[in-house]
Amino acid sequence: MSYIGIAHPPLKLPGGAFPAPPVVKGGRTALAGRLAGAGCVAPFDEADELVAASGGDEGVLEQLVVRRLGGEPLAWVTGCVSFAGHRVLVHPGVYVPRRQSERLARRGVDLLPETGLALDLCTGSGAIALALGRARPRARVLASEIDARACLCAAANGVEVLAGHLADPLPADLRGHLDLVIGVVPYVPTAELVFLPRDVRDYEPVLALDGGPRGTLLLEEAVWAAAGSLHGGGWLLLEVGGDEGALLAPVLAQAGFGPPLVHRDSEGDVRGIEAQLL
Ligand SMILES: C[S@@+](CC[C@H](N)C(=O)[O-])C[C@H]1O[C@@H](n2cnc3c(N)ncnc32)[C@H](O)[C@@H]1O
């Protein structure tokens, strides 16, 4: 089963302790060596990103490297991440958009008409809304988010973000008119949170991850929120993990959706569902 993946190449931490290697200067190879020594699985790529983020200032670079060696997500250290071909700002404290969600975003682009109306539930940094908006510049893409830090981050990414729970902040005159509701809502079952990579557990907000006892608490609410927001024929796209696609099927039917299509990754793991409001 796979749920929310890693945000960045993990630091492997033997014995659970973060290593404290000595300061190593001497160029890209030396820097990559420090990162590799701390268990970084893509040390040269990370070294390049850190150097770019430092603006060429050796003192700043050292501060960034120390933060990364301490286990902080790379995107928080560099301030940005690449998502679906776009540079997305990621403020410290905000969920780092995952590569696995790019496919959902691209499918969202396919399903969003040129001048359509979309809502990205639980937008976090706004990565999915940004990707939709860039690909469909004549469409209107709204986003919702409950965490104030994430709202600020999404706004910094140029996303039209509405503060609040799922679709609650959607203006009344837009309800029933949306073409697409898309979302990577929190969906890790509470008991599975302990199995997430250590740096995800240590740094990323539990509010962004915890999907309740079966993982489907927010997903089920998202289905009903989408049913109240879409027009007939509109599409719902949700990232899911484990057996959540099957768990959601009856809820989708009750809420008025047609049979869901399940998205799987190359390893056969369930990654998303899409369903059309009848
Ligand atoms: C798994 S993250 C996904 C963020 C973004 N969609 C992405 O893929 O990068 C879930 C986000 O949902 C937000 N969130 C949690 N509960 C929420 C709620 N009830 N309503 C709106 N947003 C919520 C969290 O703050 C977090 O930013």
The ligand as a Tripos MOL2 file, in Angstrom:
@<TRIPOS>MOLECULE
LIG
   27    29     1     0     0
SMALL
NO_CHARGES

@<TRIPOS>ATOM
      1 C1         -1.8540   16.5390    1.3670 C.3       1 LIG1
      2 S1         -1.7780   18.2780    1.4060 S.3       1 LIG1
      3 C2         -1.9840   18.6270   -0.3340 C.3       1 LIG1
      4 C3         -1.6180   20.0160   -0.7490 C.3       1 LIG1
      5 C4         -1.6480   20.2330   -2.2650 C.3       1 LIG1
      6 N1         -2.9130   19.8780   -2.8190 N.3       1 LIG1
      7 C5         -0.5430   19.4630   -2.9410 C.2       1 LIG1
      8 O1         -0.8090   18.4530   -3.5860 O.co2     1 LIG1
      9 O2          0.6200   19.8810   -2.8220 O.co2     1 LIG1
     10 C6         -3.3520   18.6540    2.0970 C.3       1 LIG1
     11 C7         -3.6300   20.1190    2.3660 C.3       1 LIG1
     12 O3         -4.9770   20.1960    2.8810 O.3       1 LIG1
     13 C8         -5.0480   21.2070    3.8530 C.3       1 LIG1
     14 N2         -6.2540   20.9030    4.6490 N.ar      1 LIG1
     15 C9         -6.3820   20.0170    5.6620 C.ar      1 LIG1
     16 N3         -7.6470   19.9670    6.0870 N.ar      1 LIG1
     17 C10        -8.3470   20.8290    5.3100 C.ar      1 LIG1
     18 C11        -9.7200   21.2110    5.2420 C.ar      1 LIG1
     19 N4        -10.6280   20.6740    6.0830 N.pl3     1 LIG1
     20 N5        -10.0970   22.1170    4.3220 N.ar      1 LIG1
     21 C12        -9.1810   22.6740    3.4820 C.ar      1 LIG1
     22 N6         -7.8610   22.3630    3.4890 N.ar      1 LIG1
     23 C13        -7.4600   21.4470    4.3980 C.ar      1 LIG1
     24 C14        -3.7500   21.1030    4.5830 C.3       1 LIG1
     25 O4         -3.4580   22.2970    5.2620 O.3       1 LIG1
     26 C15        -2.7780   20.8070    3.4230 C.3       1 LIG1
     27 O5         -2.2710   21.9920    2.8890 O.3       1 LIG1
@<TRIPOS>BOND
     1     1     2 1
     2     2     3 1
     3     2    10 1
     4     3     4 1
     5     4     5 1
     6     5     6 1
     7     5     7 1
     8     7     8 2
     9     7     9 1
    10    10    11 1
    11    11    12 1
    12    11    26 1
    13    12    13 1
    14    13    14 1
    15    13    24 1
    16    14    15 ar
    17    14    23 ar
    18    15    16 ar
    19    16    17 ar
    20    17    18 ar
    21    17    23 ar
    22    18    19 1
    23    18    20 ar
    24    20    21 ar
    25    21    22 ar
    26    22    23 ar
    27    24    25 1
    28    24    26 1
    29    26    27 1
@<TRIPOS>SUBSTRUCTURE
     1 LIG1         1 GROUP 0 **** ****
